[in-house]
Amino acid sequence: MKRIPLFIFTLLTFSLQAQDKLTSKLYDTYEEFKESRLGERRIKHVDIQPLIQKFKANPKFEVQKVGESIQGRDLHLISIGEGESNIFLWSQMHGDEPTATQAIFDILNFLDAPDFKAEKEAILSKLKLHFLPMLNPDGAEVFTRRNALGIDINRDALRLQSPEGQTLKRLRDSLDADFGFNLHDQSTYYNAERTEKPATISYLATAYNYEKDINEVRANAMKVIVYMNNIIQNYAPGQVGRYSDDFEPRAFGDNIAKWGTSLILIESGGFPDDPEKQEIRKLNYVSILSALYTIANGSYNDIPIEDYEKIPRNDRKLFDLKIENVTYELMGNDYILDLGIFNQEVDLKDHDEFYYKSTIGDQGDLSTYYGYDTFDAEGYTIVPPKVAKMERIDNPMQVLKQGVAYVKTQQQDKSAFVRFPLLLVDDKFELKNFTLQPGMNPTFFLKKEEKLTHAVINGFLIDLSKPLDEQKTGNGLILKTAR
């Protein structure tokens, strides 16, 4: 093995220590720069327009309209910096992947503030940064992956059918950026391979051919990713994955790497008790700014690309709730099962809010799977839920303690859900032949030593010995009987 000269090793160590201090300061001061007008995930084009206009009026920034979506929503490029090296960052080419869009405006606030003067000078004197937030505003409007044409923009790099894809290609070619940051969200059910840890952030240096060769362009992306991974480990240890590098010839990331830009894909996944991904937004902010700093000062060049392969691969073995070793009686026999439950989101009409409609994702031996929440139900037995008729529901916990999950009541409206953990039904509802099957709504009770101890209502585990307001109870559903 070739030895690194001592003086180079000392300089490298000093540089990394300085950058670690910067990262820590960025994390600790984040709330000062967080864009407060962008809170929950379901942001729309109209929400970012006042922010774009704010930067357009600011002489530090250059703001250009660079295109329009199919439905006529403007696409803007926001640029800052005096450096010779162009860096291109774009977000939300999938309309339901907004985490990095929020982080971009946090970063822009940071770049505009008087703080961190030396660090910003180091970045902006060497680099010119170009941000294109919300490439797919039509998809964002209805919180869906695809654009108004119904296509995946990230599979439009060859045909360029969509105006959004045409804009992205034109900007890539005109900027000829040294680095590109392709910013996405991934499923919260990805985990770091062979661990129970969610893949809170996943990275990829995209391949530019089927052979997955590594040239200088791809190697540079790998080195920066290793640096970013080391940063994230300070705040989400073990929660970084490496996205699949299978070559996709239609994808923008793969082609942008092929066209000569070091392409860094960032996927925002899941984080415990962070349904709106605000902690992940913060991690995007910290890691992207730190990456820009290492690109500007060139320190990433000393990172061995072999460390890239040490990042665990993405796996997909997470459930929202995993119930282990529960006893299930069927046709007079007892069986031991694991249950894997997904708390699936269903958008409301205006795509500003959602409710949960959960399903059993799998059951049987799930010993190689994990849960954000895991309950060891050894010694517990599944009890079918009861149906009761009630004029009013004043105390949902008292109803649950009776083993009742389905309530026939007039206390319901035209909505599909209620904010307390019960399932409301009409007079014609009947619960027949309770069985557990993948795809069904997980609603049942658990008993131990002949006493009801827990309810599972619409996929959320409720301890019957604790007040509801101290637990994560999700929502109930209003079920309509087919006429």
Number of C-alpha atoms within 10 A of each C-alpha: 3 4 6 9 8 9 9 11 13 12 11 16 12 12 14 16 12 11 19 16 10 18 20 15 13 22 15 11 10 18 12 13 19 22 19 11 13 18 13 15 19 22 26 22 19 11 12 18 12 12 16 18 11 12 19 16 11 12 9 13 19 15 22 15 10 16 20 18 20 16 11 11 15 17 20 19 21 20 22 19 22 15 16 13 20 20 25 24 22 21 26 25 28 26 28 23 27 27 28 30 26 28 26 26 24 25 23 21 16 21 22 16 13 8 10 13 10 8 15 19 16 16 23 20 14 19 23 20 23 23 22 23 27 29 30 32 30 24 26 25 20 22 22 18 21 20 25 18 13 11 14 19 27 18 16 19 21 14 10 16 13 20 16 24 25 19 18 21 19 14 17 18 14 8 16 18 23 20 26 24 20 22 26 24 24 18 16 21 20 25 32 26 21 15 17 18 24 32 34 30 29 29 29 23 28 29 25 26 17 11 9 13 10 16 12 10 19 25 20 23 27 28 23 28 29 22 20 23 25 16 21 20 12 12 13 19 13 21 25 29 27 26 24 15 17 14 17 17 18 16 17 22 28 24 22 24 23 18 15 20 27 27 33 24 21 24 27 26 24 27 21 14 11 10 13 15 24 17 19 24 20 22 25 27 26 25 21 22 23 23 20 21 24 21 22 21 14 11 17 23 14 11 17 12 19 12 14 22 11 11 22 20 21 21 19 17 21 28 26 21 21 28 22 23 22 21 21 19 14 11 5 7 8 12 13 17 18 22 24 28 28 25 21 15 12 14 16 13 9 10 16 15 13 15 19 20 20 24 20 23 19 17 17 13 14 17 9 10 17 25 21 18 16 16 15 12 20 14 13 23 23 20 19 18 21 15 18 16 15 12 10 12 15 8 10 14 21 12 18 23 18 12 22 22 26 28 24 19 16 15 12 17 10 7 10 17 21 17 11 17 27 26 21 26 23 17 12 10 16 11 10 6 7 11 10 18 14 14 13 14 20 25 23 22 26 27 18 14 9 9 11 21 17 23 27 22 27 29 29 25 26 24 20 17 11 11 10 16 7 9 12 12 20 20 20 24 23 19 16 14 11 6 4
